[in-house]
Amino acid sequence: MLESLHVKNLALIDEQEVNFSSGMNILSGETGAGKSIIIGSINLALGAKADKDYIRTGAEYALVELIFSLNQRQQEEMKELDLPVEEDGTLLLQRKIMAGRSVCKVNGETVSSGQLKMLSGSLLDMYGQHEHQSLLKSTKHKELLDDYAGNEVLEYKKKLKTLYHEYRETEKEISANCQDEVSRRREAELLTFEVNELEAAELLPGEDEQLEKSYRRMTNARKIKEAVFQVHGLTGYEEEGCAGETIGRALRELKNAVSYDETAEELVKQLEDIDNLLSDFNRALADYQENLEFDGEEFVRTEERLNIINHLKGKYGNTIEDIQAAFEEKKQRLEQLSNFDDYLQKLENKKEQQKKQILILCSKLSECRKKAADELSVKLKEALVDLNFMDVVFEISVEPEEDRFSEEGYDQIEFLISTNPGERPKPLQQIASGGELSRIMLAFKTVFADQEGTETLVFDEIDTGISGRTAWKVSEKLGKLSAKHQIICITHLPQIAAMADSHFLIEKQLKDDRTVTQIALLDNEESLAELARLLGSGNVTEAVLMNAKEMKELAEQVK
């Protein structure tokens, strides 16, 4: 549930904070007072595109903050998105908009606007003029029907998507191989040369690393030999002052001391061990020195072999493993070209088999959709009657077109409606007005409400093109919906405003010679006065107030 909204330096808003309640939250005010800014600020906090022009004139930045209390499902979805979750289920969204950039944070952790958009669908549903107009698109019809059908359709679509992508890959492979005979012969000649070249190289795994070590040792053989010769002299016994001669002299002196003090015997043993270790090291170094002879022929062989390997790396891959993988691919492709007709026929057979599997799955998906369409049509008709469509006929057409299958199936889905007795149902875009579209969308939301986990529903311009009894019917529907969901609704109609559990007034005021938008929570008397204004009375008389009070009482009875 959306607990609060904090806005600072955004358009006409200096700084405002709104604390929403559960149930029905109504926002009303004069045209142009800034109601759209409120909805816009919620959108901005949820990752909508930001512009520096949103920043209030004279301010360095604009700030929007939303605080949500999350249910268990929403907390789990946040964890899946790798977003921080507070133990008490509180979620703080922040969007700071500055010239040239904006910063988004979730519970203090910086995130991308893309992550916010992914999160937004879990937090709330927003319905405005754009969503109403989307009902005119058949793609939206399919989306709504599939949402209603639920997991069974979802599973079919997952399987279908995998199959369809495999089918498309096979098509691409066939298309890529539909070349003329001259091109295939030219490709086969090049592949034959490359396969022979790789085969002749007889590469071994890790061979390049061993050769590079040997090459590096041979190219630095003189430096190594000079260093070993010097170390052999420094650790030997022949020259005066070398390590071996010095330790030998020290050992003789220490043995003399033992004749005077037997406790020095242990020190003699330690020094003898050192002398023996040094002697063994010096002999091993001498053997190593003898094996350091430079072999010119071996050097040439090593250099030539490395040149071959590096040449192949330049053509086929950065490592021997890459080269060997390329060798296997080229051999396989050469074999395909050598038996091209058989290879192409296998691809065609594969494609045909994949198409059969796709059509079987499309058929199952279509049957599932038809069943869901029958159920949804009945429920939508009932909801539309409640919204003052008295003689409405609502149908969902599901027409299979096998030649037009895709990863979504082969169904062409369209919503059909008739609002006049005797008239056959026609597509929505042919007959539905703006007011009818908003009511149809509300009917969908009412039907879907129980099966969706989203707690907060935001309605903007739900009252477009309606009045009188129809407005009251819409109000009743929203009131019943608010029993299980938090509703935030901007309205111009008193019938809808009367349903408010919390009523907010949005109005422009002059502050320090500048226009600002203010938002205030109304008490019962103030709410009645605002209802009276919405009823169209220039002067709030006792009779108008009584009318407003009666409307409020009727609303309470409905809820």
C-alpha positions as CSV (number, residue, x, y, z in Angstrom):
1,M,0.0,0.0,0.0
2,L,1.2,3.5,-0.8
3,E,1.6,5.2,2.6
4,S,2.8,8.7,1.7
5,L,4.0,10.9,-1.1
6,H,6.6,13.7,-0.6
7,V,7.3,16.2,-3.4
8,K,9.8,19.1,-3.4
9,N,10.6,21.7,-6.1
10,L,8.5,19.9,-8.7
11,A,6.7,22.2,-11.2
12,L,4.3,24.4,-9.2
13,I,4.9,22.4,-6.0
14,D,7.2,24.0,-3.5
15,E,7.1,21.2,-0.9
16,Q,4.1,19.0,-0.1
17,E,3.6,15.7,1.7
18,V,0.4,13.5,1.4
19,N,-0.4,10.6,3.7
20,F,-2.8,8.2,2.0
21,S,-5.1,5.8,3.8
22,S,-6.4,2.4,2.9
23,G,-9.7,2.3,0.9
24,M,-10.8,5.2,-1.3
25,N,-8.5,8.3,-1.6
26,I,-10.1,11.1,-3.6
27,L,-8.1,14.0,-5.1
28,S,-10.3,16.9,-6.4
29,G,-9.8,20.5,-7.3
30,E,-10.4,23.1,-9.9
31,T,-9.2,22.5,-13.5
32,G,-5.6,23.5,-13.8
33,A,-4.9,23.3,-10.0
34,G,-2.2,20.7,-10.5
35,K,-3.9,17.4,-10.1
36,S,-1.9,15.9,-13.0
37,I,1.4,16.9,-11.2
38,I,0.5,14.5,-8.4
39,I,0.1,11.6,-10.7
40,G,3.1,12.7,-12.7
41,S,5.2,12.8,-9.5
42,I,4.2,9.2,-8.7
43,N,5.2,8.2,-12.2
44,L,8.6,9.9,-11.8
45,A,9.3,8.1,-8.6
46,L,8.6,4.8,-10.4
47,G,11.1,5.5,-13.1
48,A,9.3,7.6,-15.8
49,K,11.4,9.7,-18.0
50,A,12.6,12.9,-16.2
51,D,13.2,16.3,-17.7
52,K,15.1,19.3,-16.2
53,D,12.0,21.4,-17.0
54,Y,10.2,19.6,-14.2
55,I,12.5,21.4,-11.7
56,R,10.8,24.4,-10.1
57,T,12.2,27.7,-11.3
58,G,15.1,28.8,-9.1
59,A,15.6,25.4,-7.5
60,E,18.7,23.2,-8.1
61,Y,16.8,19.9,-8.0
62,A,13.4,18.3,-7.7
63,L,12.7,15.5,-5.3
64,V,9.9,12.9,-5.1
65,E,9.7,10.2,-2.4
66,L,7.2,7.4,-2.0
67,I,6.8,5.2,1.1
68,F,5.1,1.8,0.6
69,S,4.2,-0.9,3.1
70,L,4.8,-4.2,1.3
71,N,2.9,-7.5,1.5
72,Q,4.8,-10.8,1.5
73,R,4.5,-11.2,-2.3
74,Q,5.9,-7.8,-3.0
75,Q,8.8,-8.4,-0.6
76,E,9.7,-11.6,-2.4
77,E,9.6,-9.9,-5.7
78,M,12.0,-7.2,-4.4
79,K,14.4,-9.9,-3.4
80,E,14.2,-11.5,-6.9
81,L,15.1,-8.1,-8.3
82,D,18.1,-8.0,-5.9
83,L,16.7,-4.9,-4.2
84,P,17.1,-4.1,-0.5
85,V,14.2,-5.1,1.7
86,E,13.5,-3.7,5.2
87,E,12.5,-6.2,7.9
88,D,9.2,-4.4,8.6
89,G,8.3,-4.4,4.9
90,T,8.8,-0.6,4.5
91,L,9.9,0.6,1.1
92,L,11.3,4.1,0.4
93,L,11.6,5.2,-3.2
94,Q,13.5,8.4,-3.9
95,R,14.0,10.2,-7.2
96,K,16.2,13.3,-7.3
97,I,16.1,15.1,-10.6
98,M,18.9,17.5,-11.4
99,A,19.9,19.3,-14.6
100,G,21.3,16.6,-17.0
101,R,20.7,13.6,-14.7
102,S,18.7,12.0,-12.0
103,V,19.4,9.7,-9.1
104,C,17.0,6.8,-8.1
105,K,17.2,5.1,-4.7
106,V,15.4,2.2,-3.1
107,N,15.8,2.1,0.7
108,G,18.9,4.2,0.4
109,E,20.6,2.1,-2.3
110,T,21.1,3.7,-5.7
111,V,19.4,1.8,-8.6
112,S,18.7,2.4,-12.3
113,S,15.4,3.8,-13.6
114,G,15.0,0.5,-15.4
115,Q,15.0,-1.4,-12.1
116,L,12.4,1.0,-10.8
117,K,10.2,0.4,-13.8
118,M,10.4,-3.4,-13.2
119,L,9.5,-2.8,-9.6
120,S,6.6,-0.4,-10.3
121,G,4.3,-3.1,-11.7
122,S,4.4,-4.9,-8.4
123,L,3.7,-1.8,-6.4
124,L,0.6,-0.3,-8.1
125,D,-1.5,-0.2,-11.3
126,M,-2.1,3.2,-12.9
127,Y,-5.0,3.8,-15.2
128,G,-5.3,7.0,-17.2
129,Q,-6.4,8.1,-20.7
130,H,-3.5,6.2,-22.3
131,E,-4.6,2.9,-20.7
132,H,-8.2,3.5,-21.8
133,Q,-7.1,4.1,-25.4
134,S,-5.0,0.9,-25.3
135,L,-8.3,-1.0,-25.4
136,L,-8.5,-0.1,-29.1
137,K,-5.5,-2.2,-29.9
138,S,-5.9,-5.9,-30.5
139,T,-2.5,-6.7,-28.9
140,K,-4.0,-5.3,-25.6
141,H,-7.0,-7.7,-26.0
142,K,-4.7,-10.7,-26.2
143,E,-2.7,-9.5,-23.2
144,L,-5.8,-9.0,-21.1
145,L,-7.4,-12.4,-22.1
146,D,-4.1,-14.2,-21.4
147,D,-3.8,-12.5,-18.0
148,Y,-7.3,-13.7,-17.1
149,A,-6.6,-17.2,-18.3
150,G,-3.6,-17.4,-15.9
151,N,-1.0,-20.1,-15.4
152,E,-2.2,-22.6,-18.0
153,V,-1.8,-20.1,-20.9
154,L,1.4,-18.9,-19.4
155,E,2.9,-22.4,-19.5
156,Y,1.8,-22.9,-23.1
157,K,3.3,-19.6,-24.1
158,K,6.6,-20.4,-22.5
159,K,6.8,-23.7,-24.4
160,L,5.7,-22.1,-27.6
161,K,8.3,-19.4,-27.3
162,T,11.1,-21.9,-27.1
163,L,9.7,-24.0,-30.0
164,Y,9.1,-20.9,-32.2
165,H,12.7,-19.6,-31.6
166,E,14.1,-23.0,-32.6
167,Y,11.9,-23.0,-35.7
168,R,13.1,-19.5,-36.7
169,E,16.7,-20.6,-36.2
170,T,16.1,-23.5,-38.6
171,E,14.6,-21.1,-41.1
172,K,17.6,-18.9,-40.9
173,E,20.0,-21.9,-41.4
174,I,18.0,-22.9,-44.5
175,S,18.1,-19.4,-45.8
176,A,21.8,-19.0,-45.2
177,N,22.5,-22.2,-47.2
178,C,20.3,-21.4,-50.2
179,Q,23.3,-20.2,-52.2
180,D,24.3,-21.1,-55.8
181,E,26.6,-24.0,-56.8
182,V,29.5,-21.7,-57.6
183,S,29.4,-20.1,-54.1
184,R,29.2,-23.5,-52.4
185,R,32.1,-24.8,-54.4
186,R,34.2,-21.8,-53.5
187,E,33.3,-22.2,-49.8
188,A,34.2,-25.9,-50.0
189,E,37.6,-25.2,-51.6
190,L,38.4,-22.7,-48.8
191,L,37.3,-25.1,-46.1
192,T,39.3,-27.9,-47.6
193,F,42.4,-25.7,-47.5
194,E,41.8,-24.6,-43.9
195,V,41.0,-28.2,-42.6
196,N,44.2,-29.5,-44.3
197,E,46.2,-26.7,-42.8
198,L,44.8,-27.3,-39.3
199,E,45.1,-31.1,-39.6
200,A,48.8,-30.8,-40.7
201,A,49.6,-28.6,-37.7
202,E,48.8,-31.5,-35.3
203,L,48.3,-29.2,-32.4
204,L,48.5,-30.5,-28.8
205,P,46.7,-28.9,-25.8
206,G,49.1,-26.7,-23.8
207,E,51.8,-27.0,-26.5
208,D,52.2,-23.3,-27.0
209,E,52.8,-22.6,-23.3
210,Q,55.6,-25.2,-23.1
211,L,57.2,-23.9,-26.3
212,E,57.1,-20.3,-25.1
213,K,58.8,-21.3,-21.9
214,S,61.6,-23.2,-23.8
215,Y,62.0,-20.3,-26.3
216,R,62.3,-17.8,-23.5
217,R,64.9,-19.9,-21.8
218,M,66.9,-20.4,-25.0
219,T,66.8,-16.7,-26.0
220,N,68.2,-15.8,-22.5
221,A,70.6,-18.7,-22.2
222,R,73.8,-16.5,-22.1
223,K,72.3,-14.3,-19.3
224,I,71.3,-17.5,-17.3
225,K,74.8,-19.0,-17.8
226,E,76.6,-15.9,-16.6
227,A,74.4,-15.7,-13.5
228,V,74.8,-19.4,-12.7
229,F,78.6,-19.2,-13.1
230,Q,78.8,-16.2,-10.7
231,V,76.5,-17.9,-8.1
232,H,78.6,-21.1,-8.4
233,G,81.7,-19.1,-7.5
234,L,80.1,-17.2,-4.7
235,T,78.8,-20.4,-3.0
236,G,81.9,-22.6,-3.7
237,Y,85.1,-23.6,-1.8
238,E,87.9,-22.7,-4.2
239,E,88.2,-19.0,-3.9
240,E,89.0,-17.1,-0.8
241,G,86.0,-15.3,0.7
242,C,83.4,-17.4,-1.0
243,A,80.6,-18.9,1.1
244,G,81.9,-22.5,1.2
245,E,85.4,-21.4,2.2
246,T,84.1,-19.0,4.8
247,I,81.8,-21.6,6.4
248,G,84.7,-24.2,6.4
249,R,86.9,-21.8,8.3
250,A,84.1,-21.0,10.7
251,L,83.6,-24.7,11.3
252,R,87.2,-25.3,12.2
253,E,87.2,-22.5,14.7
254,L,84.0,-23.7,16.3
255,K,85.4,-27.3,16.6
256,N,88.4,-25.8,18.5
257,A,86.1,-24.2,20.9
258,V,84.4,-27.5,21.6
259,S,87.6,-28.8,23.3
260,Y,87.1,-26.1,25.9
261,D,83.2,-26.2,26.1
262,E,81.3,-29.4,25.2
263,T,78.0,-27.4,25.2
264,A,79.1,-25.9,21.8
265,E,78.8,-29.4,20.2
266,E,75.2,-28.7,19.1
267,L,76.3,-25.6,17.3
268,V,78.9,-27.5,15.5
269,K,76.3,-30.0,14.3
270,Q,74.1,-27.2,13.0
271,L,77.0,-25.5,11.1
272,E,78.0,-28.9,9.7
273,D,74.4,-29.3,8.3
274,I,74.7,-25.9,6.7
275,D,78.0,-26.8,5.2
276,N,76.6,-30.1,3.8
277,L,73.5,-28.3,2.3
278,L,75.8,-25.7,0.7
279,S,78.0,-28.4,-0.7
280,D,75.0,-30.3,-2.2
281,F,73.7,-27.0,-3.7
282,N,77.0,-26.2,-5.3
283,R,77.3,-29.6,-6.9
284,A,73.6,-29.4,-8.2
285,L,74.4,-25.9,-9.6
286,A,77.5,-27.3,-11.4
287,D,75.3,-30.0,-13.0
288,Y,72.8,-27.4,-14.1
289,Q,75.6,-25.3,-15.5
290,E,76.8,-28.2,-17.6
291,N,73.3,-28.7,-19.2
292,L,73.0,-25.0,-20.2
293,E,74.7,-25.6,-23.5
294,F,72.8,-23.8,-26.3
295,D,71.4,-26.0,-29.0
296,G,71.0,-23.9,-32.2
297,E,69.0,-26.5,-34.1
298,E,66.5,-26.9,-31.2
299,F,66.2,-23.1,-31.0
300,V,65.3,-23.0,-34.8
301,R,62.7,-25.8,-34.5
302,T,61.1,-24.1,-31.4
303,E,60.9,-20.8,-33.2
304,E,59.4,-22.3,-36.4
305,R,56.8,-24.2,-34.4
306,L,55.8,-21.1,-32.4
307,N,55.5,-19.2,-35.7
308,I,53.1,-21.8,-37.0
309,I,51.0,-21.8,-33.9
310,N,50.9,-17.9,-33.7
311,H,49.9,-17.8,-37.4
312,L,47.0,-20.2,-36.7
313,K,46.0,-18.1,-33.7
314,G,45.8,-15.1,-35.9
315,K,43.4,-16.9,-38.2
316,Y,41.3,-19.1,-36.0
317,G,41.4,-18.1,-32.3
318,N,43.4,-16.8,-29.4
319,T,44.2,-20.2,-27.9
320,I,44.8,-23.8,-29.1
321,E,41.4,-24.8,-27.7
322,D,39.8,-22.1,-29.9
323,I,41.7,-23.3,-32.9
324,Q,40.7,-26.9,-32.3
325,A,37.1,-25.8,-31.9
326,A,37.3,-24.0,-35.2
327,F,38.8,-27.1,-36.8
328,E,35.8,-29.2,-35.7
329,E,33.3,-26.6,-37.0
330,K,35.0,-26.4,-40.4
331,K,35.2,-30.2,-40.7
332,Q,31.5,-30.4,-39.9
333,R,30.6,-27.7,-42.4
334,L,32.8,-29.3,-45.1
335,E,31.0,-32.6,-44.5
336,Q,27.6,-30.7,-44.9
337,L,28.7,-29.2,-48.2
338,S,30.0,-32.6,-49.5
339,N,26.5,-34.0,-48.9
340,F,24.6,-30.8,-49.4
341,D,21.4,-32.2,-50.8
342,D,21.0,-34.6,-47.9
343,Y,21.9,-31.9,-45.4
344,L,19.4,-29.4,-46.8
345,Q,16.7,-32.1,-46.9
346,K,17.3,-32.9,-43.2
347,L,16.9,-29.2,-42.4
348,E,13.6,-29.0,-44.3
349,N,12.3,-32.1,-42.5
350,K,13.4,-30.6,-39.2
351,K,11.6,-27.4,-40.0
352,E,8.4,-29.2,-41.0
353,Q,8.5,-31.3,-37.8
354,Q,9.0,-28.2,-35.7
355,K,6.0,-26.5,-37.4
356,K,3.8,-29.5,-36.6
357,Q,4.8,-29.3,-32.9
358,I,4.1,-25.5,-32.9
359,L,0.7,-25.9,-34.5
360,I,-0.3,-28.6,-31.9
361,L,0.8,-26.3,-29.1
362,C,-1.0,-23.4,-30.8
363,S,-4.2,-25.5,-30.9
364,K,-4.0,-26.2,-27.2
365,L,-3.4,-22.6,-26.4
366,S,-6.3,-21.6,-28.6
367,E,-8.7,-23.9,-26.8
368,C,-7.5,-22.6,-23.5
369,R,-8.1,-19.0,-24.7
370,K,-11.6,-19.8,-26.0
371,K,-12.6,-21.3,-22.6
372,A,-11.2,-18.3,-20.8
373,A,-12.9,-15.9,-23.3
374,D,-16.4,-17.5,-22.6
375,E,-15.9,-17.1,-18.9
376,L,-14.5,-13.5,-19.1
377,S,-17.2,-12.4,-21.5
378,V,-19.9,-13.3,-19.0
379,K,-18.2,-11.6,-16.1
380,L,-17.4,-8.5,-18.1
381,K,-21.0,-8.2,-19.2
382,E,-22.2,-8.4,-15.6
383,A,-19.6,-5.7,-14.6
384,L,-20.7,-3.5,-17.6
385,V,-24.3,-3.8,-16.6
386,D,-23.3,-2.6,-13.1
387,L,-21.7,0.4,-14.9
388,N,-24.9,1.4,-16.6
389,F,-24.5,-0.5,-19.9
390,M,-28.1,-1.7,-19.7
391,D,-28.5,-3.7,-22.9
392,V,-24.9,-4.5,-23.6
393,V,-23.6,-7.5,-25.5
394,F,-19.9,-8.2,-24.9
395,E,-18.0,-10.9,-26.8
396,I,-14.4,-12.0,-27.1
397,S,-13.6,-13.3,-30.6
398,V,-10.8,-15.9,-30.7
399,E,-10.1,-16.8,-34.4
400,P,-7.3,-19.2,-35.2
401,E,-5.2,-18.3,-38.3
402,E,-2.7,-21.2,-38.8
403,D,-0.7,-19.4,-41.5
404,R,0.1,-16.5,-39.1
405,F,1.5,-18.3,-36.1
406,S,4.1,-16.7,-33.8
407,E,5.5,-17.2,-30.4
408,E,2.2,-15.8,-29.1
409,G,0.2,-18.5,-31.0
410,Y,-2.0,-18.2,-34.0
411,D,-5.1,-16.6,-32.5
412,Q,-6.5,-13.2,-33.6
413,I,-8.3,-11.9,-30.6
414,E,-10.7,-9.0,-30.6
415,F,-13.2,-7.5,-28.1
416,L,-16.6,-6.9,-29.6
417,I,-19.4,-4.9,-28.1
418,S,-23.0,-3.8,-28.8
419,T,-24.6,-1.2,-26.6
420,N,-27.9,-1.0,-28.6
421,P,-30.5,-3.8,-28.8
422,G,-30.7,-5.4,-32.2
423,E,-27.2,-4.3,-33.2
424,R,-24.6,-7.0,-33.8
425,P,-21.4,-6.7,-31.7
426,K,-18.6,-4.8,-33.5
427,P,-15.0,-4.1,-32.6
428,L,-14.5,-1.6,-29.8
429,Q,-12.7,1.0,-32.0
430,Q,-15.7,1.3,-34.2
431,I,-18.3,2.2,-31.6
432,A,-16.7,2.9,-28.1
433,S,-16.6,6.5,-27.0
434,G,-14.0,7.9,-24.4
435,G,-16.5,7.5,-21.6
436,E,-17.4,4.0,-22.6
437,L,-13.7,3.0,-22.8
438,S,-13.0,4.2,-19.3
439,R,-16.0,2.2,-18.0
440,I,-14.9,-0.9,-19.9
441,M,-11.4,-0.6,-18.5
442,L,-12.9,-0.2,-15.0
443,A,-15.0,-3.4,-15.7
444,F,-11.8,-5.3,-16.5
445,K,-10.1,-4.0,-13.4
446,T,-13.1,-5.1,-11.3
447,V,-13.1,-8.6,-12.7
448,F,-9.3,-8.9,-12.4
449,A,-9.1,-7.4,-8.9
450,D,-9.5,-10.6,-7.0
451,Q,-6.9,-12.5,-8.9
452,E,-4.2,-9.8,-8.9
453,G,-1.9,-9.2,-6.0
454,T,-1.5,-5.4,-6.6
455,E,-2.9,-3.6,-3.6
456,T,-2.8,0.0,-4.9
457,L,-4.9,1.2,-7.9
458,V,-4.5,4.7,-9.3
459,F,-7.3,6.1,-11.5
460,D,-6.8,9.3,-13.5
461,E,-9.7,10.6,-15.7
462,I,-11.8,7.5,-14.9
463,D,-14.8,9.9,-15.1
464,T,-14.1,11.0,-18.7
465,G,-17.3,11.5,-20.7
466,I,-19.7,10.3,-18.0
467,S,-22.3,12.0,-15.8
468,G,-25.6,11.4,-14.0
469,R,-26.6,7.9,-13.3
470,T,-23.6,6.4,-15.1
471,A,-21.3,8.5,-12.8
472,W,-23.1,7.0,-9.8
473,K,-22.7,3.5,-11.1
474,V,-19.0,4.1,-11.6
475,S,-18.8,5.5,-8.1
476,E,-20.5,2.4,-6.7
477,K,-18.0,0.1,-8.5
478,L,-15.0,2.0,-7.3
479,G,-16.5,2.0,-3.7
480,K,-16.8,-1.8,-3.8
481,L,-13.3,-2.1,-5.3
482,S,-11.9,0.0,-2.4
483,A,-13.0,-2.6,0.1
484,K,-10.1,-4.9,-0.9
485,H,-7.8,-2.4,-2.6
486,Q,-6.3,1.0,-1.9
487,I,-7.8,3.4,-4.5
488,I,-6.2,6.7,-5.4
489,C,-8.6,8.6,-7.7
490,I,-8.5,12.0,-9.3
491,T,-12.1,13.1,-10.2
492,H,-14.2,16.1,-11.1
493,L,-17.5,14.3,-10.3
494,P,-19.3,14.6,-6.9
495,Q,-20.7,11.1,-7.3
496,I,-17.2,9.6,-7.2
497,A,-15.8,12.1,-4.7
498,A,-18.6,11.1,-2.3
499,M,-17.1,7.6,-1.9
500,A,-13.9,9.1,-0.3
501,D,-12.5,7.6,2.8
502,S,-9.9,10.3,2.6
503,H,-10.6,13.4,0.6
504,F,-7.7,15.7,-0.6
505,L,-8.2,19.2,-2.1
506,I,-5.7,20.4,-4.7
507,E,-5.6,24.1,-5.3
508,K,-3.4,26.9,-6.4
509,Q,-2.3,29.6,-4.0
510,L,-0.1,32.7,-4.1
511,K,3.0,32.4,-1.8
512,D,5.7,35.1,-1.8
513,D,4.3,36.4,-5.1
514,R,4.7,33.0,-6.7
515,T,2.0,30.5,-7.7
516,V,2.2,27.2,-5.8
517,T,0.1,24.0,-5.7
518,Q,-1.1,23.0,-2.3
519,I,-2.6,19.7,-1.2
520,A,-4.8,19.5,1.9
521,L,-6.6,16.6,3.7
522,L,-10.2,17.7,4.2
523,D,-12.2,17.0,7.3
524,N,-15.9,16.0,7.1
525,E,-17.3,19.5,6.8
526,E,-14.6,20.6,4.3
527,S,-15.3,17.5,2.2
528,L,-19.0,18.3,2.2
529,A,-18.2,21.9,1.0
530,E,-16.0,20.5,-1.8
531,L,-18.8,18.1,-2.8
532,A,-21.1,21.1,-2.9
533,R,-18.7,22.9,-5.2
534,L,-18.5,19.8,-7.5
535,L,-22.3,19.8,-7.6
536,G,-21.9,23.0,-9.6
537,S,-23.2,25.6,-7.1
538,G,-21.4,29.0,-7.2
539,N,-22.8,29.7,-3.7
540,V,-22.7,26.9,-1.1
541,T,-26.2,27.2,0.3
542,E,-27.8,25.1,3.0
543,A,-29.8,23.2,0.3
544,V,-26.6,22.3,-1.7
545,L,-24.9,21.2,1.5
546,M,-27.9,19.0,2.3
547,N,-27.6,17.5,-1.2
548,A,-23.9,16.8,-0.7
549,K,-24.6,15.3,2.7
550,E,-27.3,13.0,1.3
551,M,-24.9,11.9,-1.5
552,K,-22.2,11.1,1.1
553,E,-24.7,9.0,3.1
554,L,-25.7,7.1,0.0
555,A,-22.1,6.4,-0.7
556,E,-21.6,5.0,2.8
557,Q,-24.5,2.7,2.3
558,V,-23.0,1.3,-0.9
559,K,-19.7,0.7,0.8
